[in-house]
Amino acid sequence: MPEPVAHVQLRPMGSADVSAVLDVQEPAAVAGLADVFPQDRYPFPRQAVADRWREEIASADVECLVAEEDGTVVGFAAVRGDELLHLGTALERWGTGVAQELHDLVVDHLRSRGVRRAWCWVFTDNRRGRRFYEKQGWRPTGETSRSGFPPHAELLRHARDLSEPARPR
C-alpha cells in the first residue's frame, strides 16, 4: 500500500536532474503506457527522452520542473506558455495523492503567470491519464495529433479554464 502523500515541492529542473527524472519517468511510462507503447516492440526511448529534456531545459520558452518530497524526486512537469507539456509521477507514488498535488501546483504556477486557459495532449488510448486529467477539469477538444515517438500514437488535446477550481474542494 502506498504511503500517504507528504508535501510536494517544485523546483526548476537542470541538466543534472535528467537522470533522476528519467529514473522516475521510465517505470511509470512503461506501466502506464503499455497499451500505447508495447515494450516488446517500442521500448522506452531513454536516450531520446533524455535528449528532449536537455533541449527543453535549454529552451527559454520551456519551464521544466522537478517535484520532490523530502529531497527525493517523485515527479516532473514542464510548461510552455499556456501548454502543459509533461506531468508525471513515480510509479511507486501512484495512488498517494502526489499526482494531484503536483497537478495543482503546476496549475497554480500557470495561473501566477497569467494563463487563464491551458491545454495539453494526452494519448487517446491512455485511459488512466485521460481519467486523471478529466477529473481535474480538463476537457477533450476533439483535436488530435500524433506522437513523435514510434508507433506515432494518437494524442487528444485537452483544455481547461484555469479560473475554475481543478476539482470540488
C-alpha atoms as one frame of an Amber mdcrd trajectory, in Angstrom:
protein
   0.000   0.000   0.000   1.458   3.389  -0.944   2.266   5.736   1.884   0.165
   8.888   2.250   1.369  11.918   0.378   3.904  14.159   2.033   4.388  17.696
   0.860   5.452  18.027  -2.775   7.700  20.924  -3.667   8.518  22.163  -7.162
  11.867  23.479  -8.238  13.446  24.243 -11.603  14.962  21.250 -13.378  18.570
  21.414 -14.503  20.595  19.138 -16.758  21.994  17.406 -13.670  18.427  16.277
 -12.816  17.748  14.464 -16.093  18.986  11.048 -14.925  16.915  11.156 -11.708
  13.847  12.327 -13.625  14.263   9.502 -16.144  14.547   7.031 -13.264  11.058
   8.207 -12.231   9.633   8.659 -15.717  10.667   5.376 -17.336   8.974   2.834
 -14.996   5.794   4.923 -14.862   5.697   5.328 -18.652   6.317   1.623 -19.206
   3.492   0.714 -16.796   1.054   3.468 -17.681   1.505   3.468 -21.430   1.785
  -0.283 -22.086  -1.279  -0.164 -24.360   0.199   2.755 -26.303   3.847   1.611
 -26.474   4.073  -2.208 -26.177   7.555  -2.686 -24.718   8.370  -5.735 -26.833
   8.088  -3.559 -29.953   8.589   0.000 -28.682  10.832   0.037 -25.613  11.103
   3.266 -23.660  13.441   5.522 -25.701  15.532   6.628 -22.728  18.257   8.415
 -24.705  15.781  10.253 -26.951  13.728  11.340 -23.927  16.913  12.472 -22.137
  17.900  14.493 -25.198  14.424  16.050 -25.336  14.616  17.011 -21.631  18.021
  18.651 -22.199  16.668  20.598 -25.190  13.645  21.728 -23.196  15.791  22.728
 -20.202  17.958  24.812 -22.540  14.942  26.448 -24.198  13.959  29.898 -22.999
  10.311  29.023 -23.828  10.023  25.914 -21.630   9.968  25.653 -17.846  10.996
  22.199 -16.677  10.206  21.390 -13.069  11.160  18.661 -10.613   8.708  17.548
  -7.922  10.335  16.433  -4.671   9.198  15.022  -1.354  11.780  15.371   1.378
  14.534  15.796  -1.228  13.537  12.732  -3.278  12.424  13.162  -6.896   8.835
  11.902  -7.139   7.675  13.630 -10.301   8.245  16.148 -13.019   6.421  18.692
 -15.129   7.103  21.076 -17.977   5.134  24.008 -19.336   5.475  26.227 -22.390
   3.286  29.298 -22.457  -0.252  28.039 -21.878   0.629  24.402 -22.641   1.245
  21.681 -20.077   3.926  19.682 -21.907   4.675  16.955 -19.367   3.426  15.829
 -15.977   4.269  12.544 -14.332   4.937  10.869 -11.018   6.935   7.928  -9.758
   5.163   4.605 -10.210   5.513   3.776  -6.520   3.731   7.045  -5.659   0.638
   6.277  -7.756  -2.472   6.388  -5.600  -0.909   8.536  -2.867  -2.071  11.978
  -3.984   1.316  13.043  -5.365  -0.055  13.451  -8.896  -2.968  15.512  -7.601
  -0.684  17.770  -5.587   1.788  18.124  -8.472  -1.039  18.933 -10.883  -2.455
  21.584  -8.555   0.977  23.177  -8.066   1.535  23.349 -11.825  -1.936  24.817
 -12.432  -1.268  27.424  -9.722   2.081  28.169 -11.380   0.369  28.715 -14.738
  -2.229  30.967 -13.108   0.521  33.014 -11.427   1.967  33.668 -14.893  -1.387
  34.995 -16.104  -2.542  31.905 -18.007  -6.339  31.733 -17.981  -6.884  28.781
 -20.333  -4.384  25.942 -20.628  -4.123  22.896 -22.815  -2.241  19.605 -23.049
  -2.012  16.469 -25.157  -2.944  13.071 -23.696  -2.553   9.776 -25.538  -6.013
   8.813 -26.765  -5.507   5.221 -25.562  -4.116   6.261 -22.164  -7.321   5.647
 -20.244  -5.737   6.204 -16.824  -4.206   9.509 -17.910  -7.407  10.735 -19.552
  -9.438   9.875 -16.434  -6.949  11.783 -14.284  -6.994  14.925 -16.415 -10.747
  14.876 -16.936 -11.249  14.522 -13.167  -9.167  17.708 -12.824 -11.465  19.626
 -15.165  -9.563  19.187 -18.444 -11.923  18.548 -21.356 -11.146  16.888 -24.698
 -11.374  19.355 -27.576 -11.627  16.729 -30.323  -8.356  17.904 -31.890  -5.839
  15.106 -32.457  -2.172  14.859 -33.279   0.492  12.152 -33.402   3.391  11.381
 -31.077   6.903  11.911 -32.377   7.887   8.515 -30.984   7.051   5.280 -32.854
   4.429   3.946 -33.284   3.305   7.588 -33.513   0.245   7.011 -31.341  -2.684
   9.406 -31.447  -2.821  12.264 -28.964  -6.026  14.021 -27.933  -5.909  17.685
 -26.989  -7.479  18.672 -23.659  -8.166  22.221 -22.463  -9.032  23.724 -19.118
 -10.302  27.069 -17.886  -7.923  27.949 -15.062 -10.352  30.364 -13.459 -12.296
  27.363 -12.161 -11.098  25.086  -9.345  -9.428  21.856 -10.509 -11.878  19.725
  -8.542 -14.560  20.141  -5.936 -12.974  21.064  -2.633
